[in-house]
Amino acid sequence: MLDLRPQKVERTPDEMLRHLKGAKLKPRFSIGVWYFYPGGGRFHDAYVEKGTIVDCLEKIKVMKDEGIVDGSLGVEAHYPNEVNRDNIHLYKGLEKETGIRLITCIPMLFYDRQFEFGSLSNPDAKVRKAATDRLEESLRLNKELGTDVCVIWPGIDGYENPFGHDYYGMWSRFEGAVAEAIDEVPGMRVAMEPKPYEPRGNNIYRNTANGLLFARNVEALLKHRENVKLLKDGHAMVGLNPEVGHVLMGHEDLPGAFASVLREGRLAHSHWNSQPLGNYDQDLNAGVLGIDQMLATLLVFKMYTYSGFYGIDINPERMPVEKAIALNVNALNAGAEVVNGLDYDALVEAMYDPAGHRGAVEETLTKAWAPKGTSMKKIPR
């Protein structure tokens, strides 16, 4: 299990300067097989013919051969429709041939007809048990394969009409089911992905703060001795997987949201794309919108020692998936190099003494991204 405890370290100015100068931000990427062959939606047909999991994995092999990705790449897939015990040999074969491994098996808790009124929060005990069983089996598969984390997206849990809704029961049922599953498969961390809305009008855990409360509440319910010991040793058994698009849909500040998760040592995974504030979930390529938020968040990742995967979570409806993945890798690597090239002496001085260094943060950022040869005006002191 990835040790997230270094994320919680709060540094003095001198310690922060040494840390930033001594560390290098170098993203490692993961991709989800679900967007290799995007389906249609409410308003348009699919623009590509549907492919199989074999087709997806073959595309990954070609991308590695062409240098778009390397052997450090991680793969994400949903259980049981994209990864299951009948096809797990395909993923194992991919790892043996290329070094590219499955890093999370995500339980499909949002698509099936039986989950019309929620999965783990459903008031119908039979439906809730079916969802809990699926989560437990997903956790077992994750543990057997030695994945990094089991991501959970409660996309269908929530409501549209706020009148006459059992909020306490909704949260208690979901959190109790997650705790029950973790205790059945101890030692396997989960990471929940909050989202404000879509497909439900109001999703059960709308924002980062809701996610942190969820994590604390679930951990308080854990009883298995292995889980209790890990918690006592300072490990998070329940983390978060914030997605850039979901955070911005909720009008949150991206670096602040991620920093609040890092502060508790709960950033188990991250999902990257671009998104305008609010709006529907667009899953645009990283670096297309909100470059300021992207750079600020990458700096937060370096400041607070995020060492997990940068999961590319996109919907490349109108371009080949290989091209989209290459664009995302390039954008995030370029952003990381901007952050690595910052003048950390000037930045840290301004960070801890803003009154004595007015405008220095902006000057540091502009110098970092300005093309070579740009004529720069001298900033008055």
Residue pairs with C-beta under 8 A, 6 or more apart in sequence:
1 148
1 187
1 188
1 189
1 230
1 235
2 148
2 149
2 189
2 268
2 307
2 308
3 235
4 235
4 236
4 239
4 265
4 266
4 267
4 268
5 234
5 235
5 265
6 265
6 305
6 307
7 262
7 263
7 264
7 265
7 266
7 267
7 304
7 305
7 306
8 234
8 262
8 263
8 264
8 265
9 304
9 305
11 19
13 348
13 351
13 352
16 303
16 348
16 351
16 352
17 344
17 345
17 348
19 303
19 305
20 302
20 303
20 342
20 344
20 347
20 348
21 344
23 302
23 305
24 340
25 298
25 301
25 302
25 336
25 339
25 340
26 336
27 310
27 332
27 333
27 336
28 72
28 73
28 74
28 309
28 310
29 69
29 72
29 73
29 74
29 309
29 310
29 311
29 312
29 328
29 329
29 332
30 73
30 74
30 75
30 76
30 103
30 104
30 269
30 309
30 310
30 311
30 312
31 60
31 69
31 73
31 74
31 75
31 76
31 311
31 312
31 325
32 75
32 76
32 77
32 311
32 312
32 313
33 53
33 56
33 57
33 75
33 76
33 77
33 82
34 77
34 78
34 82
35 283
35 313
35 314
35 315
35 316
35 321
36 51
36 55
36 56
36 59
36 321
37 46
37 48
37 49
37 50
37 51
37 55
37 56
37 321
38 46
38 47
38 48
38 315
38 316
38 317
39 46
39 50
40 46
47 317
47 318
53 77
53 82
53 83
53 87
53 90
54 90
57 90
57 91
57 93
57 94
59 321
59 322
60 69
60 73
60 75
60 94
60 98
60 100
61 94
61 97
61 98
62 322
63 69
63 322
63 325
63 326
64 70
64 71
64 73
64 98
64 100
66 322
68 322
68 325
68 326
68 329
69 100
69 325
69 329
71 98
71 99
71 100
72 99
73 100
74 100
74 101
74 102
74 103
74 104
74 148
74 309
74 311
75 91
75 94
75 100
75 101
75 102
75 103
76 102
76 103
76 104
76 106
76 151
76 311
77 83
77 91
77 102
77 104
77 105
77 106
78 105
78 106
78 107
78 108
79 105
79 106
79 107
79 108
79 134
79 137
79 138
79 141
80 108
80 134
80 137
81 108
81 111
83 91
83 102
83 105
83 141
85 141
88 141
88 145
91 101
91 102
91 145
94 100
94 101
95 101
95 102
102 145
102 147
103 147
103 148
103 149
103 309
104 142
104 147
104 148
104 149
104 150
104 151
104 269
105 138
105 141
105 142
105 145
105 147
105 150
106 138
106 150
106 151
106 152
106 153
107 131
107 134
107 135
107 137
107 138
107 150
107 152
108 134
109 115
109 119
109 120
109 131
109 134
109 135
109 152
109 153
109 154
109 155
109 156
109 157
110 119
110 153
110 154
110 155
110 156
110 157
110 199
111 156
114 127
114 130
115 122
115 127
115 131
115 156
116 156
117 123
117 124
117 127
118 127
118 156
118 157
118 158
118 170
118 174
118 204
119 127
119 128
119 131
119 154
119 156
119 157
120 128
120 131
120 132
120 135
120 154
120 157
120 173
120 174
120 177
120 178
121 128
121 154
121 157
121 169
121 170
121 171
121 173
121 174
121 177
121 204
122 128
122 131
122 157
122 173
123 166
123 169
123 173
128 173
128 177
131 177
132 177
132 180
132 181
135 150
135 152
135 177
135 178
135 181
136 181
136 184
136 185
138 150
139 150
139 181
139 182
139 184
139 185
139 188
139 190
140 185
142 149
142 150
142 188
143 185
143 187
143 188
148 268
148 269
148 308
148 309
149 189
149 190
149 191
149 239
149 241
149 268
149 269
150 188
150 189
150 190
150 191
151 190
151 191
151 192
151 193
151 241
151 269
152 178
152 190
152 191
152 192
152 193
153 192
153 193
153 195
153 241
154 174
154 192
154 193
154 203
154 204
154 205
155 195
155 198
155 199
155 200
155 203
156 199
156 200
157 170
157 174
157 200
157 203
157 204
158 170
158 197
158 200
158 201
158 202
158 203
158 204
159 165
159 170
159 200
159 201
159 202
160 200
160 201
160 202
161 201
162 202
170 204
171 204
171 214
171 217
174 204
174 214
175 214
175 217
175 218
175 221
176 221
178 190
178 192
178 218
178 238
179 218
179 219
179 221
179 222
182 188
182 190
182 218
182 222
182 224
182 227
182 237
182 238
183 222
183 223
183 224
183 227
186 224
186 225
186 226
186 227
187 226
187 227
187 230
189 235
189 236
189 237
189 238
189 239
189 268
190 218
190 237
190 238
190 239
191 238
191 239
191 240
191 241
191 268
191 269
192 205
192 211
192 214
192 215
192 238
192 239
192 240
192 241
193 240
193 241
193 242
193 243
193 246
193 271
194 203
194 205
194 206
194 207
194 208
194 210
194 211
194 214
194 240
194 242
194 246
194 250
195 203
195 205
195 206
195 243
195 246
195 249
195 250
195 281
196 202
196 203
196 206
196 207
196 246
196 249
196 250
197 203
197 206
197 249
198 249
198 280
198 281
205 211
205 214
206 250
207 247
207 250
207 252
207 257
208 240
208 242
208 247
208 250
208 252
208 257
208 260
208 261
209 260
211 240
211 242
211 261
212 240
212 260
212 261
212 264
212 266
214 238
215 236
215 238
215 239
215 240
215 264
215 266
216 238
218 237
218 238
219 231
219 236
219 237
219 238
222 228
222 231
222 237
227 237
230 237
231 237
234 265
235 265
236 264
236 265
236 266
236 268
238 266
239 261
239 266
239 267
239 268
239 269
240 261
240 266
240 267
240 268
241 268
241 269
241 270
241 271
241 311
242 257
242 258
242 261
242 267
242 270
242 271
243 270
243 271
243 272
243 273
243 313
244 254
244 270
244 271
244 272
244 273
244 274
244 275
244 286
244 290
244 293
244 294
244 297
245 271
245 273
245 274
245 275
245 281
245 282
245 283
245 284
245 313
246 271
246 275
246 281
247 254
247 257
247 258
248 254
248 275
248 276
248 277
248 278
248 290
248 293
249 275
249 277
249 278
249 279
249 280
249 281
251 277
251 278
253 293
254 290
254 293
254 294
254 296
254 297
255 293
255 296
255 297
255 299
255 300
258 267
258 270
258 297
258 300
258 301
258 306
259 300
259 304
261 267
262 300
262 301
262 304
262 305
262 306
263 304
267 306
267 308
268 308
269 308
269 309
269 311
270 306
270 308
270 309
270 310
270 311
271 311
271 312
271 313
272 286
272 310
272 311
272 312
272 313
272 328
272 332
273 282
273 283
273 284
273 285
273 286
273 312
273 313
273 314
273 328
274 282
274 284
274 285
274 286
274 287
274 288
274 289
274 290
275 281
275 282
275 283
275 284
275 289
275 290
276 282
276 289
276 290
282 315
283 313
283 314
283 315
284 314
284 315
285 314
285 316
285 324
285 327
285 328
285 331
286 294
286 312
286 314
286 327
286 328
286 331
286 332
287 294
287 327
287 328
287 330
287 331
287 332
287 334
287 335
288 331
291 335
294 331
294 332
294 335
295 335
295 338
295 339
295 365
295 369
298 332
298 335
298 336
298 338
298 339
299 339
299 342
300 306
302 339
302 340
310 332
312 325
312 328
312 329
314 324
314 328
316 323
316 324
338 368
338 369
339 368
341 368
342 364
342 365
342 368
343 364
343 367
343 368
346 357
346 360
346 363
346 364
347 360
347 361
347 364
349 356
349 357
349 360
350 357
350 360
350 361
350 364
351 361
354 361
359 379
363 379
366 376
367 376
370 376
